[in-house]
Amino acid sequence: MNKLEFQQKISESNKPVIIDFWATWCGPCMMTKPILEKLGKEYAEKVEFMPINADDSREVLEQFHVLGIPTVITLRDGKEVGRATGSQNEENYRMMFEALAEGREVKVPIAQFDRMLRLGAGALFIMIGISTHNWIVGGIGGIIAFMGIYDRCPIWKALTGMFKRS
Amino acid sequence: MKRNMSNTDRIIRVVVAAIFIGLFAAKVVVGVPGIVLVVLGVVFLLTAVIAFCPLYVPFKINTNK
């Protein structure tokens, strides 16, 4: 699909769009593809699901500056409102579909690998901090670990919610 | 800010950062070399967490392929 064909497809759709950039050689893409297809069917009335083969659509990839796949991009009125790079679980993709369908802000969830990397790195630095009695290193570890779970922390949600309201 | 770093790249950076900061924290490397290691370690750690390396941009390197 070239840039023009893609633009035409987008303009024809009066619904918000979810694009899935995938390729046959990409293992994680093949794992997430059935999940996205299932969700695409489920939300077909409210959201247009558009899988795009990255190998056949280089122009579209460049247009969106997609550097790695799988990448899922959400569009509302032709404008990008969210992007998830890397494979996500079904729950995270469902959140994106739901937010788009209901006209809410699309919050891009933390990918499972990112969560594990942040928690792992955080734990590693906390251990280094404790074993060397260096509390700054331990503190850095704590911050990194928190970055892996902040989206599930009710205190963080309440605090950021307060700032957004004010 | 788009990702330009693969997961393997990120894991390596975390491990290298841990070694660098660990060396300083354990007082194996002290003084100016130690501070250099800490700065490098923090940069590695931050870039690994956000999956983006600004230095890759001018050289058009992208390990996330």
gemmi code that builds the backbone of each chain (N, CA, C; Angstrom):
import gemmi

chains = {
    "A": [
        ("MET", (0.847, -1.191, 0.000), (0.000, 0.000, 0.000), (0.891, 1.253, 0.000)),
        ("ASN", (0.634, 2.170, -0.945), (1.438, 3.393, -0.944), (0.737, 4.490, -0.133)),
        ("LYS", (1.415, 5.623, -0.041), (0.937, 6.720, 0.799), (-0.452, 7.213, 0.367)),
        ("LEU", (-0.635, 7.330, -0.949), (-1.907, 7.833, -1.487), (-3.065, 6.889, -1.184)),
        ("GLU", (-2.811, 5.603, -1.437), (-3.862, 4.606, -1.159), (-4.243, 4.626, 0.314)),
        ("PHE", (-3.221, 4.784, 1.151), (-3.463, 4.802, 2.584), (-4.300, 6.027, 2.979)),
        ("GLN", (-3.903, 7.207, 2.470), (-4.636, 8.444, 2.778), (-6.098, 8.319, 2.356)),
        ("GLN", (-6.299, 7.696, 1.190), (-7.659, 7.520, 0.675), (-8.476, 6.634, 1.614)),
        ("LYS", (-7.845, 5.567, 2.065), (-8.509, 4.633, 2.972), (-8.885, 5.313, 4.289)),
        ("ILE", (-7.961, 6.137, 4.785), (-8.194, 6.845, 6.043), (-9.336, 7.852, 5.881)),
        ("SER", (-9.311, 8.589, 4.769), (-10.338, 9.617, 4.573), (-11.720, 9.009, 4.330)),
        ("GLU", (-11.739, 7.786, 3.790), (-13.031, 7.111, 3.553), (-13.684, 6.673, 4.860)),
        ("SER", (-12.853, 6.441, 5.866), (-13.377, 5.933, 7.133), (-13.862, 7.083, 8.011)),
        ("ASN", (-15.082, 6.965, 8.534), (-15.580, 8.011, 9.425), (-15.430, 7.616, 10.899)),
        ("LYS", (-14.698, 6.527, 11.098), (-14.468, 6.053, 12.470), (-13.004, 6.270, 12.835)),
        ("PRO", (-12.706, 6.268, 14.142), (-11.283, 6.298, 14.503), (-10.584, 5.028, 14.011)),
        ("VAL", (-9.300, 5.130, 13.767), (-8.578, 4.022, 13.124), (-7.465, 3.490, 14.029)),
        ("ILE", (-7.316, 2.173, 14.021), (-6.176, 1.545, 14.690), (-5.354, 0.833, 13.615)),
        ("ILE", (-4.105, 1.227, 13.492), (-3.234, 0.600, 12.488), (-2.274, -0.344, 13.197)),
        ("ASP", (-2.139, -1.532, 12.642), (-1.170, -2.505, 13.169), (-0.111, -2.728, 12.090)),
        ("PHE", (1.107, -2.288, 12.373), (2.209, -2.537, 11.445), (2.827, -3.886, 11.806)),
        ("TRP", (2.827, -4.790, 10.868), (3.301, -6.147, 11.128), (4.098, -6.669, 9.931)),
        ("ALA", (4.734, -7.809, 10.114), (5.426, -8.484, 9.003), (5.482, -9.971, 9.317)),
        ("THR", (5.537, -10.789, 8.279), (5.487, -12.248, 8.475), (6.729, -12.770, 9.203)),
        ("TRP", (7.880, -12.080, 9.014), (9.126, -12.540, 9.630), (9.267, -12.097, 11.089)),
        ("CYS", (8.315, -11.274, 11.547), (8.397, -10.704, 12.906), (7.608, -11.585, 13.877)),
        ("GLY", (8.337, -12.314, 14.718), (7.706, -13.239, 15.667), (6.674, -12.587, 16.572)),
        ("PRO", (7.041, -11.495, 17.279), (6.063, -10.848, 18.164), (4.821, -10.367, 17.412)),
        ("CYS", (5.021, -9.931, 16.127), (3.867, -9.460, 15.327), (2.878, -10.609, 15.118)),
        ("MET", (3.425, -11.792, 14.823), (2.558, -12.932, 14.557), (1.826, -13.381, 15.829)),
        ("MET", (2.439, -13.086, 16.974), (1.780, -13.427, 18.246), (0.651, -12.451, 18.568)),
        ("THR", (0.887, -11.159, 18.242), (-0.136, -10.152, 18.584), (-1.231, -10.037, 17.510)),
        ("LYS", (-0.922, -10.499, 16.305), (-1.864, -10.353, 15.181), (-3.249, -10.953, 15.481)),
        ("PRO", (-3.312, -12.232, 15.946), (-4.649, -12.781, 16.223), (-5.408, -12.018, 17.298)),
        ("ILE", (-4.682, -11.488, 18.284), (-5.334, -10.718, 19.356), (-5.950, -9.453, 18.765)),
        ("LEU", (-5.162, -8.764, 17.947), (-5.645, -7.513, 17.349), (-6.796, -7.766, 16.379)),
        ("GLU", (-6.678, -8.849, 15.628), (-7.763, -9.177, 14.684), (-9.062, -9.461, 15.431)),
        ("LYS", (-8.929, -10.176, 16.536), (-10.113, -10.492, 17.358), (-10.747, -9.205, 17.889)),
        ("LEU", (-9.906, -8.324, 18.412), (-10.404, -7.053, 18.953), (-10.974, -6.185, 17.828)),
        ("GLY", (-10.319, -6.250, 16.656), (-10.801, -5.489, 15.500), (-12.221, -5.888, 15.137)),
        ("LYS", (-12.504, -7.191, 15.209), (-13.856, -7.681, 14.897), (-14.835, -7.256, 15.995)),
        ("GLU", (-14.359, -7.358, 17.232), (-15.198, -7.031, 18.387), (-15.648, -5.563, 18.370)),
        ("TYR", (-14.708, -4.685, 17.982), (-14.999, -3.244, 18.013), (-15.271, -2.694, 16.606)),
        ("ALA", (-15.593, -3.584, 15.672), (-15.737, -3.186, 14.260), (-16.745, -2.059, 14.047)),
        ("GLU", (-17.764, -1.980, 14.898), (-18.793, -0.954, 14.714), (-18.271, 0.445, 15.029)),
        ("LYS", (-17.322, 0.502, 15.958), (-16.877, 1.822, 16.418), (-15.458, 2.186, 15.983)),
        ("VAL", (-14.661, 1.167, 15.692), (-13.255, 1.426, 15.350), (-12.893, 0.693, 14.061)),
        ("GLU", (-12.162, 1.373, 13.193), (-11.684, 0.752, 11.955), (-10.306, 0.141, 12.227)),
        ("PHE", (-10.210, -1.158, 12.115), (-8.918, -1.826, 12.337), (-8.222, -2.024, 10.997)),
        ("MET", (-6.978, -1.574, 10.912), (-6.271, -1.596, 9.631), (-4.884, -2.237, 9.789)),
        ("PRO", (-4.770, -3.537, 9.513), (-3.430, -4.130, 9.557), (-2.644, -3.748, 8.307)),
        ("ILE", (-1.401, -3.360, 8.496), (-0.574, -2.958, 7.349), (0.720, -3.760, 7.361)),
        ("ASN", (0.959, -4.462, 6.244), (2.189, -5.235, 6.125), (3.359, -4.267, 5.908)),
        ("ALA", (4.276, -4.276, 6.860), (5.382, -3.310, 6.826), (6.262, -3.471, 5.590)),
        ("ASP", (6.374, -4.679, 5.094), (7.232, -4.919, 3.921), (6.638, -4.347, 2.638)),
        ("ASP", (5.301, -4.305, 2.570), (4.644, -3.824, 1.345), (4.308, -2.338, 1.401)),
        ("SER", (4.528, -1.708, 2.540), (4.059, -0.318, 2.697), (5.148, 0.569, 3.311)),
        ("ARG", (6.291, 0.604, 2.677), (7.414, 1.382, 3.208), (7.064, 2.864, 3.359)),
        ("GLU", (6.302, 3.390, 2.390), (5.956, 4.827, 2.410), (5.134, 5.180, 3.641)),
        ("VAL", (4.185, 4.297, 3.961), (3.319, 4.552, 5.125), (4.148, 4.469, 6.403)),
        ("LEU", (5.061, 3.529, 6.421), (5.952, 3.354, 7.571), (6.777, 4.618, 7.797)),
        ("GLU", (7.277, 5.165, 6.703), (8.089, 6.389, 6.791), (7.225, 7.572, 7.219)),
        ("GLN", (6.007, 7.601, 6.711), (5.099, 8.696, 7.065), (4.880, 8.772, 8.576)),
        ("PHE", (4.760, 7.610, 9.196), (4.517, 7.565, 10.643), (5.807, 7.412, 11.453)),
        ("HIS", (6.939, 7.437, 10.783), (8.241, 7.270, 11.444), (8.272, 6.010, 12.304)),
        ("VAL", (7.796, 4.931, 11.743), (7.807, 3.659, 12.469), (9.192, 3.042, 12.317)),
        ("LEU", (9.869, 2.856, 13.445), (11.237, 2.330, 13.410), (11.304, 0.849, 13.763)),
        ("GLY", (10.302, 0.361, 14.429), (10.309, -1.055, 14.819), (8.902, -1.606, 14.837)),
        ("ILE", (8.784, -2.896, 14.637), (7.453, -3.517, 14.677), (7.458, -4.672, 15.683)),
        ("PRO", (6.331, -5.018, 16.257), (4.994, -4.493, 16.001), (4.799, -3.091, 16.580)),
        ("THR", (4.122, -2.257, 15.796), (3.732, -0.927, 16.269), (2.249, -0.740, 15.979)),
        ("VAL", (1.530, -0.304, 17.001), (0.099, -0.050, 16.832), (-0.121, 1.449, 17.019)),
        ("ILE", (-0.736, 2.067, 16.022), (-0.966, 3.510, 16.073), (-2.468, 3.781, 16.030)),
        ("THR", (-2.912, 4.675, 16.896), (-4.336, 5.014, 16.903), (-4.519, 6.405, 16.297)),
        ("LEU", (-5.506, 6.520, 15.421), (-5.778, 7.799, 14.761), (-7.202, 8.242, 15.048)),
        ("ARG", (-7.339, 9.534, 15.347), (-8.683, 10.104, 15.483), (-8.733, 11.335, 14.575)),
        ("ASP", (-9.687, 11.382, 13.703), (-9.785, 12.453, 12.685), (-8.481, 12.570, 11.891)),
        ("GLY", (-7.881, 11.441, 11.617), (-6.653, 11.419, 10.818), (-5.392, 11.794, 11.574)),
        ("LYS", (-5.542, 12.149, 12.865), (-4.369, 12.555, 13.650), (-3.983, 11.468, 14.633)),
        ("GLU", (-2.668, 11.274, 14.781), (-2.190, 10.240, 15.708), (-2.491, 10.643, 17.149)),
        ("VAL", (-3.137, 9.746, 17.890), (-3.448, 10.054, 19.298), (-2.831, 9.037, 20.250)),
        ("GLY", (-2.171, 8.040, 19.710), (-1.527, 7.060, 20.590), (-0.686, 6.095, 19.786)),
        ("ARG", (0.332, 5.555, 20.436), (1.222, 4.629, 19.747), (1.776, 3.637, 20.764)),
        ("ALA", (1.725, 2.373, 20.420), (2.330, 1.342, 21.270), (3.343, 0.579, 20.441)),
        ("THR", (4.607, 0.711, 20.824), (5.661, -0.016, 20.119), (6.031, -1.239, 20.936)),
        ("GLY", (6.197, -2.364, 20.255), (6.494, -3.613, 20.964), (5.205, -4.341, 21.279)),
        ("SER", (5.341, -5.653, 21.497), (4.120, -6.437, 21.715), (3.515, -6.141, 23.078)),
        ("GLN", (2.198, -6.129, 23.098), (1.441, -5.881, 24.330), (0.549, -7.086, 24.566)),
        ("ASN", (0.029, -7.192, 25.779), (-0.923, -8.281, 26.019), (-2.332, -7.837, 25.607)),
        ("GLU", (-3.265, -8.789, 25.623), (-4.630, -8.500, 25.149), (-5.284, -7.374, 25.948)),
        ("GLU", (-5.038, -7.380, 27.250), (-5.649, -6.380, 28.135), (-5.246, -4.957, 27.699)),
        ("ASN", (-3.960, -4.780, 27.394), (-3.463, -3.462, 26.984), (-4.062, -3.026, 25.645)),
        ("TYR", (-4.115, -3.971, 24.703), (-4.698, -3.626, 23.397), (-6.186, -3.302, 23.551)),
        ("ARG", (-6.853, -4.051, 24.407), (-8.283, -3.810, 24.622), (-8.501, -2.396, 25.170)),
        ("MET", (-7.611, -1.984, 26.092), (-7.710, -0.634, 26.660), (-7.626, 0.424, 25.563)),
        ("MET", (-6.730, 0.180, 24.584), (-6.563, 1.144, 23.485), (-7.815, 1.185, 22.605)),
        ("PHE", (-8.344, 0.010, 22.271), (-9.560, -0.064, 21.443), (-10.728, 0.634, 22.156)),
        ("GLU", (-10.858, 0.320, 23.449), (-11.974, 0.854, 24.228), (-11.913, 2.376, 24.297)),
        ("ALA", (-10.701, 2.893, 24.611), (-10.532, 4.345, 24.735), (-10.859, 5.032, 23.416)),
        ("LEU", (-10.430, 4.442, 22.331), (-10.672, 5.028, 21.013), (-12.167, 4.973, 20.660)),
        ("ALA", (-12.780, 3.844, 20.968), (-14.206, 3.669, 20.660), (-15.077, 4.628, 21.469)),
        ("GLU", (-14.660, 4.875, 22.716), (-15.485, 5.726, 23.589), (-15.087, 7.195, 23.532)),
        ("GLY", (-14.132, 7.513, 22.692), (-13.724, 8.912, 22.530), (-12.888, 9.433, 23.678)),
        ("ARG", (-12.362, 8.524, 24.492), (-11.516, 8.943, 25.622), (-10.072, 9.121, 25.158)),
        ("GLU", (-9.256, 9.683, 26.043), (-7.819, 9.826, 25.774), (-7.199, 8.425, 25.703)),
        ("VAL", (-6.402, 8.195, 24.674), (-5.783, 6.872, 24.515), (-4.470, 6.842, 25.292)),
        ("LYS", (-4.495, 6.129, 26.398), (-3.276, 6.008, 27.200), (-2.528, 4.772, 26.729)),
        ("VAL", (-1.276, 4.985, 26.344), (-0.503, 3.845, 25.859), (0.075, 3.095, 27.053)),
        ("PRO", (-0.335, 1.839, 27.199), (0.131, 1.083, 28.355), (1.605, 0.708, 28.252)),
        ("ILE", (2.185, 0.363, 29.392), (3.585, -0.073, 29.405), (3.642, -1.494, 28.849)),
        ("ALA", (4.550, -1.714, 27.901), (4.695, -3.059, 27.330), (5.228, -4.006, 28.404)),
        ("GLN", (4.861, -5.272, 28.242), (5.258, -6.271, 29.238), (6.781, -6.326, 29.406)),
        ("PHE", (7.497, -6.245, 28.285), (8.962, -6.312, 28.371), (9.508, -5.097, 29.119)),
        ("ASP", (8.941, -3.917, 28.820), (9.382, -2.695, 29.497), (9.179, -2.808, 31.001)),
        ("ARG", (8.013, -3.341, 31.353), (7.694, -3.492, 32.780), (8.736, -4.399, 33.452)),
        ("MET", (9.019, -5.518, 32.813), (9.963, -6.475, 33.392), (11.374, -5.886, 33.452)),
        ("LEU", (11.754, -5.166, 32.369), (13.096, -4.560, 32.327), (13.255, -3.525, 33.447)),
        ("ARG", (12.256, -2.676, 33.618), (12.329, -1.642, 34.648), (12.350, -2.258, 36.045)),
        ("LEU", (11.485, -3.255, 36.257), (11.461, -3.912, 37.571), (12.783, -4.625, 37.842)),
        ("GLY", (13.292, -5.328, 36.818), (14.554, -6.065, 36.963), (15.713, -5.136, 37.225)),
        ("ALA", (15.804, -4.060, 36.413), (16.901, -3.104, 36.584), (16.792, -2.424, 37.947)),
        ("GLY", (15.568, -2.072, 38.313), (15.346, -1.426, 39.619), (15.797, -2.320, 40.756)),
        ("ALA", (15.401, -3.594, 40.689), (15.769, -4.557, 41.747), (17.287, -4.714, 41.815)),
        ("LEU", (17.914, -4.753, 40.645), (19.378, -4.899, 40.579), (20.067, -3.724, 41.285)),
        ("PHE", (19.580, -2.528, 41.003), (20.205, -1.334, 41.591), (19.880, -1.217, 43.083)),
        ("ILE", (18.706, -1.652, 43.471), (18.371, -1.646, 44.911), (19.333, -2.590, 45.645)),
        ("MET", (19.573, -3.758, 45.034), (20.486, -4.732, 45.662), (21.905, -4.174, 45.757)),
        ("ILE", (22.346, -3.529, 44.668), (23.696, -2.922, 44.689), (23.745, -1.854, 45.789)),
        ("GLY", (22.687, -1.057, 45.862), (22.614, 0.004, 46.866), (22.674, -0.533, 48.279)),
        ("ILE", (21.920, -1.608, 48.522), (21.891, -2.190, 49.867), (23.249, -2.825, 50.203)),
        ("SER", (23.781, -3.599, 49.243), (25.027, -4.320, 49.547), (26.221, -3.382, 49.714)),
        ("THR", (26.159, -2.189, 49.082), (27.293, -1.258, 49.228), (26.955, -0.108, 50.184)),
        ("HIS", (25.774, -0.182, 50.804), (25.284, 0.874, 51.712), (25.267, 2.235, 51.027)),
        ("ASN", (25.033, 2.221, 49.721), (24.948, 3.474, 48.976), (23.466, 3.734, 48.684)),
        ("TRP", (22.865, 4.627, 49.454), (21.412, 4.813, 49.371), (20.998, 5.596, 48.131)),
        ("ILE", (21.950, 6.318, 47.542), (21.600, 7.029, 46.292), (21.359, 5.991, 45.187)),
        ("VAL", (22.260, 5.000, 45.112), (22.089, 3.937, 44.101), (20.791, 3.172, 44.374)),
        ("GLY", (20.544, 2.890, 45.647), (19.296, 2.208, 46.025), (18.076, 3.031, 45.630)),
        ("GLY", (18.193, 4.353, 45.840), (17.085, 5.254, 45.489), (16.826, 5.267, 43.990)),
        ("ILE", (17.931, 5.304, 43.225), (17.784, 5.259, 41.752), (17.071, 3.960, 41.364)),
        ("GLY", (17.472, 2.864, 42.001), (16.834, 1.563, 41.750), (15.347, 1.610, 42.055)),
        ("GLY", (15.031, 2.265, 43.155), (13.619, 2.385, 43.542), (12.822, 3.144, 42.498)),
        ("ILE", (13.410, 4.240, 42.003), (12.709, 5.052, 40.983), (12.503, 4.244, 39.702)),
        ("ILE", (13.578, 3.520, 39.285), (13.480, 2.719, 38.052), (12.408, 1.627, 38.218)),
        ("ALA", (12.423, 0.988, 39.391), (11.425, -0.071, 39.639), (10.014, 0.519, 39.633)),
        ("PHE", (9.856, 1.712, 40.225), (8.535, 2.347, 40.269), (8.032, 2.682, 38.863)),
        ("MET", (8.985, 3.041, 37.960), (8.606, 3.337, 36.574), (7.983, 2.119, 35.890)),
        ("GLY", (8.234, 0.939, 36.436), (7.647, -0.267, 35.858), (6.237, -0.541, 36.330)),
        ("ILE", (5.816, 0.138, 37.419), (4.479, -0.162, 37.961), (3.635, 1.084, 38.232)),
        ("TYR", (4.158, 2.262, 37.830), (3.457, 3.503, 38.210), (2.017, 3.563, 37.710)),
        ("ASP", (1.781, 2.933, 36.540), (0.426, 2.996, 35.976), (-0.577, 2.168, 36.776)),
        ("ARG", (-0.066, 1.337, 37.665), (-0.972, 0.519, 38.492), (-1.016, 1.009, 39.937)),
        ("CYS", (-0.320, 2.103, 40.206), (-0.237, 2.606, 41.579), (-1.391, 3.585, 41.837)),
        ("PRO", (-2.278, 3.277, 42.783), (-3.428, 4.158, 43.020), (-3.030, 5.535, 43.551)),
        ("ILE", (-1.928, 5.602, 44.323), (-1.484, 6.901, 44.862), (-1.018, 7.797, 43.709)),
        ("TRP", (-0.254, 7.217, 42.799), (0.227, 7.959, 41.627), (-0.947, 8.451, 40.779)),
        ("LYS", (-1.924, 7.556, 40.590), (-3.103, 7.920, 39.783), (-3.838, 9.094, 40.416)),
        ("ALA", (-3.996, 9.027, 41.763), (-4.708, 10.096, 42.468), (-3.937, 11.407, 42.351)),
        ("LEU", (-2.622, 11.354, 42.513), (-1.806, 12.568, 42.464), (-1.816, 13.196, 41.068)),
        ("THR", (-1.599, 12.366, 40.036), (-1.580, 12.917, 38.669), (-2.971, 13.417, 38.273)),
        ("GLY", (-3.987, 12.742, 38.789), (-5.360, 13.173, 38.532), (-5.603, 14.557, 39.106)),
        ("MET", (-5.061, 14.805, 40.312), (-5.207, 16.113, 40.967), (-4.553, 17.207, 40.132)),
        ("PHE", (-3.339, 16.900, 39.615), (-2.614, 17.891, 38.804), (-3.362, 18.183, 37.513)),
        ("LYS", (-3.929, 17.130, 36.913), (-4.637, 17.312, 35.644), (-5.874, 18.183, 35.840)),
        ("ARG", (-6.582, 17.931, 36.964), (-7.799, 18.704, 37.238), (-7.477, 20.178, 37.463)),
        ("SER", (-6.355, 20.435, 38.207), (-6.009, 21.822, 38.511), (-5.339, 22.461, 37.288)),
    ],
    "B": [
        ("MET", (9.192, 11.094, 20.587), (10.436, 10.344, 20.674), (10.192, 8.881, 20.297)),
        ("LYS", (10.790, 8.459, 19.208), (10.562, 7.101, 18.724), (11.686, 6.176, 19.195)),
        ("ARG", (11.334, 4.943, 19.441), (12.320, 3.965, 19.888), (13.366, 3.704, 18.806)),
        ("ASN", (14.594, 3.595, 19.212), (15.610, 3.189, 18.241), (16.531, 2.129, 18.844)),
        ("MET", (16.020, 1.430, 19.840), (16.850, 0.478, 20.564), (16.143, -0.870, 20.722)),
        ("SER", (16.870, -1.936, 20.415), (16.252, -3.261, 20.554), (16.261, -3.688, 22.024)),
        ("ASN", (15.503, -4.710, 22.324), (15.435, -5.190, 23.706), (16.783, -5.750, 24.168)),
        ("THR", (17.507, -6.411, 23.254), (18.831, -6.945, 23.615), (19.770, -5.791, 23.973)),
        ("ASP", (19.732, -4.753, 23.166), (20.528, -3.547, 23.410), (20.227, -3.004, 24.804)),
        ("ARG", (18.952, -2.966, 25.142), (18.531, -2.401, 26.433), (19.025, -3.248, 27.602)),
        ("ILE", (18.929, -4.570, 27.433), (19.385, -5.456, 28.516), (20.889, -5.274, 28.739)),
        ("ILE", (21.637, -5.212, 27.618), (23.094, -5.029, 27.722), (23.398, -3.714, 28.447)),
        ("ARG", (22.670, -2.668, 28.113), (22.904, -1.366, 28.743), (22.634, -1.417, 30.248)),
        ("VAL", (21.563, -2.104, 30.632), (21.241, -2.210, 32.073), (22.367, -2.938, 32.801)),
        ("VAL", (22.840, -4.018, 32.203), (23.911, -4.808, 32.831), (25.191, -3.961, 32.938)),
        ("VAL", (25.544, -3.272, 31.845), (26.751, -2.424, 31.858), (26.594, -1.305, 32.893)),
        ("ALA", (25.403, -0.702, 32.944), (25.146, 0.367, 33.921), (25.305, -0.167, 35.334)),
        ("ALA", (24.782, -1.369, 35.575), (24.887, -1.978, 36.916), (26.354, -2.211, 37.282)),
        ("ILE", (27.127, -2.672, 36.302), (28.566, -2.915, 36.567), (29.262, -1.580, 36.887)),
        ("PHE", (29.010, -0.574, 36.067), (29.666, 0.735, 36.257), (29.312, 1.329, 37.621)),
        ("ILE", (28.020, 1.383, 37.899), (27.590, 2.012, 39.157), (28.010, 1.143, 40.349)),
        ("GLY", (27.958, -0.181, 40.146), (28.389, -1.111, 41.201), (29.858, -0.920, 41.547)),
        ("LEU", (30.682, -0.718, 40.517), (32.126, -0.510, 40.743), (32.374, 0.743, 41.578)),
        ("PHE", (31.578, 1.782, 41.279), (31.744, 3.029, 42.033), (31.198, 2.874, 43.453)),
        ("ALA", (30.016, 2.264, 43.538), (29.385, 2.116, 44.858), (30.225, 1.235, 45.781)),
        ("ALA", (30.887, 0.228, 45.204), (31.719, -0.670, 46.022), (33.119, -0.087, 46.247)),
        ("LYS", (33.303, 1.147, 45.775), (34.581, 1.875, 45.929), (35.762, 1.149, 45.274)),
        ("VAL", (35.467, 0.396, 44.224), (36.549, -0.243, 43.451), (37.188, 0.835, 42.570)),
        ("VAL", (36.348, 1.687, 42.000), (36.848, 2.814, 41.205), (36.395, 4.098, 41.912)),
        ("VAL", (37.327, 4.949, 42.269), (36.968, 6.182, 42.995), (37.491, 7.411, 42.243)),
        ("GLY", (37.142, 8.569, 42.773), (37.629, 9.821, 42.190), (36.997, 10.121, 40.849)),
        ("VAL", (37.751, 10.814, 39.995), (37.205, 11.244, 38.699), (36.794, 10.034, 37.837)),
        ("PRO", (37.633, 8.991, 37.725), (37.180, 7.836, 36.912), (35.869, 7.239, 37.428)),
        ("GLY", (35.732, 7.246, 38.737), (34.495, 6.726, 39.337), (33.293, 7.553, 38.940)),
        ("ILE", (33.459, 8.881, 38.981), (32.345, 9.775, 38.610), (31.993, 9.591, 37.129)),
        ("VAL", (33.032, 9.437, 36.307), (32.787, 9.201, 34.869), (31.967, 7.920, 34.693)),
        ("LEU", (32.346, 6.884, 35.449), (31.595, 5.610, 35.365), (30.142, 5.798, 35.789)),
        ("VAL", (29.935, 6.570, 36.859), (28.563, 6.794, 37.340), (27.751, 7.534, 36.275)),
        ("VAL", (28.345, 8.582, 35.706), (27.621, 9.353, 34.671), (27.266, 8.438, 33.496)),
        ("LEU", (28.254, 7.653, 33.053), (27.996, 6.726, 31.939), (26.913, 5.707, 32.320)),
        ("GLY", (27.015, 5.217, 33.537), (26.034, 4.237, 34.025), (24.628, 4.804, 34.030)),
        ("VAL", (24.495, 6.041, 34.531), (23.165, 6.675, 34.586), (22.630, 6.896, 33.162)),
        ("VAL", (23.518, 7.324, 32.259), (23.088, 7.542, 30.859), (22.630, 6.211, 30.248)),
        ("PHE", (23.400, 5.151, 30.471), (23.016, 3.830, 29.949), (21.665, 3.392, 30.510)),
        ("LEU", (21.516, 3.617, 31.801), (20.281, 3.184, 32.466), (19.074, 3.947, 31.915)),
        ("LEU", (19.210, 5.262, 31.831), (18.090, 6.082, 31.339), (17.730, 5.739, 29.895)),
        ("THR", (18.765, 5.605, 29.058), (18.482, 5.307, 27.647), (17.845, 3.919, 27.504)),
        ("ALA", (18.266, 2.985, 28.371), (17.673, 1.635, 28.324), (16.204, 1.680, 28.730)),
        ("VAL", (15.902, 2.492, 29.730), (14.518, 2.557, 30.216), (13.596, 3.187, 29.168)),
        ("ILE", (14.065, 4.247, 28.507), (13.185, 4.909, 27.526), (13.334, 4.317, 26.122)),
        ("ALA", (14.273, 3.370, 25.948), (14.487, 2.686, 24.659), (14.860, 3.644, 23.540)),
        ("PHE", (15.489, 4.735, 23.893), (15.878, 5.720, 22.887), (17.276, 6.242, 23.197)),
        ("CYS", (18.165, 6.200, 22.200), (19.518, 6.707, 22.381), (19.707, 7.914, 21.460)),
        ("PRO", (19.837, 9.123, 22.022), (19.986, 10.323, 21.181), (21.244, 10.262, 20.300)),
        ("LEU", (22.279, 9.558, 20.788), (23.518, 9.462, 20.000), (23.333, 8.657, 18.713)),
        ("TYR", (22.362, 7.771, 18.713), (22.106, 6.959, 17.514), (21.548, 7.817, 16.371)),
        ("VAL", (20.850, 8.901, 16.739), (20.119, 9.687, 15.733), (21.042, 10.276, 14.650)),
        ("PRO", (22.089, 11.066, 15.030), (22.924, 11.630, 13.958), (23.637, 10.572, 13.118)),
        ("PHE", (23.897, 9.405, 13.718), (24.582, 8.341, 12.973), (23.597, 7.391, 12.277)),
        ("LYS", (22.312, 7.697, 12.424), (21.236, 6.901, 11.819), (21.345, 5.416, 12.186)),
        ("ILE", (21.690, 5.176, 13.449), (21.745, 3.792, 13.928), (20.374, 3.459, 14.526)),
        ("ASN", (19.902, 2.287, 14.233), (18.645, 1.829, 14.826), (18.750, 0.331, 15.079)),
        ("THR", (18.866, -0.044, 16.329), (18.986, -1.475, 16.634), (17.617, -2.128, 16.806)),
        ("ASN", (16.564, -1.314, 16.713), (15.197, -1.825, 16.889), (14.628, -2.278, 15.547)),
        ("LYS", (15.235, -3.281, 14.947), (14.752, -3.742, 13.630), (14.385, -5.205, 13.694)),
    ],
}
model = gemmi.Model(1)
for chain_id, residues in chains.items():
    chain = gemmi.Chain(chain_id)
    for i, (resn, *xyz) in enumerate(residues, 1):
        res = gemmi.Residue()
        res.name, res.seqid = resn, gemmi.SeqId(i, " ")
        for name, pos in zip(("N", "CA", "C"), xyz):
            atom = gemmi.Atom()
            atom.name, atom.element = name, gemmi.Element(name[0])
            atom.pos, atom.b_iso = gemmi.Position(*pos), 0.0
            res.add_atom(atom)
        chain.add_residue(res)
    model.add_chain(chain)
structure = gemmi.Structure()
structure.add_model(model)
structure.setup_entities()
